[in-house]
Amino acid sequence: MAVAEKTTVERTVTEEGFTLKLTVDEAETLVAVLARVGGSPDQSPRGNAESVLDALIAAGARTYYPQPQGHPVHLLRGFVAFDDYPAEV
């Protein structure tokens, strides 16, 4: 006759990441740069840039739109555009 027993196994998961401490001016500069990143949010690294941008704004960094007076976004020219990730073969 079969016997079954439910067990629980605890595992430790180690996840690498980064913590970045920024001044207000540094955070606003990064917001301005990240706001000018183009590409597919699902098929390129732009999604990572958008995630950092959203986290900065959620943490209280001044947003780039509508363009507030004195925000570094006024000094930014050009943009960064990511190509899509290569298709897996």
C-alpha positions as CSV (number, residue, x, y, z in Angstrom):
1,M,0.0,0.0,0.0
2,A,1.3,3.5,-0.9
3,V,2.1,5.9,1.9
4,A,2.3,9.7,1.3
5,E,3.7,12.3,3.6
6,K,3.7,16.0,3.1
7,T,7.0,17.7,3.8
8,T,8.2,21.3,3.8
9,V,11.7,22.1,2.8
10,E,13.1,25.5,3.6
11,R,15.5,27.0,1.2
12,T,17.7,30.1,1.2
13,V,17.6,32.0,-2.0
14,T,20.4,34.5,-2.6
15,E,19.6,37.2,-5.1
16,E,22.2,39.7,-6.2
17,G,21.2,43.3,-6.6
18,F,22.4,46.9,-6.1
19,T,21.5,49.7,-3.7
20,L,22.2,53.1,-5.1
21,K,22.1,56.2,-2.9
22,L,21.7,59.4,-4.8
23,T,21.4,63.1,-4.1
24,V,18.3,64.9,-5.2
25,D,20.2,66.4,-8.1
26,E,21.6,63.0,-9.1
27,A,18.2,61.4,-9.0
28,E,16.6,64.1,-11.1
29,T,19.5,63.8,-13.7
30,L,18.9,60.1,-13.9
31,V,15.2,60.6,-14.3
32,A,15.9,63.0,-17.2
33,V,18.2,60.5,-18.9
34,L,15.9,57.5,-18.3
35,A,12.9,59.5,-19.6
36,R,14.7,59.8,-23.0
37,V,15.3,56.0,-23.5
38,G,13.5,54.5,-26.5
39,G,12.9,51.0,-27.7
40,S,10.5,48.3,-27.0
41,P,9.7,48.0,-23.2
42,D,9.1,44.2,-23.7
43,Q,11.7,43.3,-26.3
44,S,14.7,45.4,-25.3
45,P,16.6,46.8,-22.3
46,R,14.3,49.8,-22.3
47,G,12.0,47.9,-19.9
48,N,14.8,47.9,-17.3
49,A,15.3,51.6,-17.8
50,E,11.6,52.2,-17.4
51,S,11.6,50.1,-14.2
52,V,14.3,52.3,-12.6
53,L,12.6,55.5,-13.8
54,D,9.3,54.4,-12.2
55,A,11.1,53.4,-8.9
56,L,12.8,56.8,-8.7
57,I,9.6,58.7,-9.3
58,A,7.7,56.5,-6.8
59,A,10.5,57.2,-4.2
60,G,9.8,60.9,-4.6
61,A,12.2,62.1,-7.4
62,R,10.7,65.0,-9.2
63,T,9.1,63.8,-12.4
64,Y,10.1,65.1,-15.9
65,Y,6.6,65.8,-17.1
66,P,5.2,68.4,-17.2
67,Q,8.7,69.8,-17.5
68,P,9.2,71.6,-14.2
69,Q,11.3,74.7,-14.1
70,G,15.0,73.9,-13.4
71,H,14.7,70.2,-14.0
72,P,17.7,68.7,-15.8
73,V,15.4,67.4,-18.6
74,H,15.5,71.0,-20.0
75,L,19.3,70.6,-20.6
76,L,19.1,67.2,-22.3
77,R,19.6,66.8,-26.0
78,G,19.0,63.6,-28.0
79,F,18.0,60.2,-26.7
80,V,19.1,56.6,-26.3
81,A,17.3,54.0,-28.3
82,F,17.7,50.2,-27.7
83,D,17.3,47.7,-30.4
84,D,15.3,44.6,-29.6
85,Y,17.0,41.6,-28.1
86,P,18.2,39.1,-30.8
87,A,15.7,36.4,-31.6
88,E,16.6,33.1,-30.0
89,V,17.6,30.5,-32.6
